Amino acid sequence: MKRSEINRLLYEGVDFLEKMNFKLPPFAYWSPEQWKEKIEGYDEIFYHMLGWDITDFGSGDFYHIGLLLFTLRNGNLKNRDCPKTYAEKVMIIKEEQITPFHFHEYKTEDIINRGGGNLLIQLYNSTQDAQFDDTDILVSSDGRNYTVKAGSIIRLKPGESITLKTKLYHQFWSEKCTGVTLAGEVSMVNDDTTDNRFYIPAGRFPDIQEDEAPVYLLAQDYVKFVNRKNPLDTGGLNVS
């Protein structure tokens, strides 16, 4: 993806969040120059990859297959001393913009429609060899448990949520003609580098063409622009 495209999408995302009255922490809006001043006391942001995240899943077509999100809080699977066993994200999902089929080996998550359009989620159980299973799916949604057929699509209206257990394939998008969806994710610790199993192999983090300067840094930018250690290296993390 081009940095100019990412900048434009971030501006659009900020405008949408303001419209929805959803407030992000101050570091969401730091410039690259401000980040370079944050040397002491901010290890948790860098090592837990908090902040902006954008992907087209390697499709080259963000508006059809892509996602813009912000990680608000997270633990770290590679650091047993980390006190946080949970994570939270907010996602901005455009109409008919698909996050493709995937499941998680470790993470159980709740996906919540925080407002805007209707969120559609399609589900399959997985087989032992990570294929689609034709078995019925037990759905847990806002205190109700019920069974649906394999491949069923669940509609979440604003305020509604669903629990996605491990190894449950899911893809989601905002329903046509209902508007952009603001979705929340509350989950166990999140690790996008190791815990996503895509049904069709997909790239999780984009290669970025630096055709202009970044307005806000993505979590994947910290190594390059702030000269921090690789986020996968948890040695020396101070979480006190």
Secondary structure, 3 states (H helix, E strand, C coil): CEHHHHHHHHHHHHHHHHHCCCCCCHHHHCCHHHHHCCCCCCHHHHHCCCEEEEECCCCCCCCCECEEEEEEECCCCCCCCCCCCEEEEEEEECECCEEEEEECCCCCEEEEEEEECCEEEEEEEECCCCCECCCCEEEEECCEEEEECCCCEEEECCCCEEEECCCEEEEEEECCCCCCEEEEEEEECCCCCCCCEECCCCCCCCCCECCCCCCCCEHHHHHHHHCCCCCCCCCCCCCC
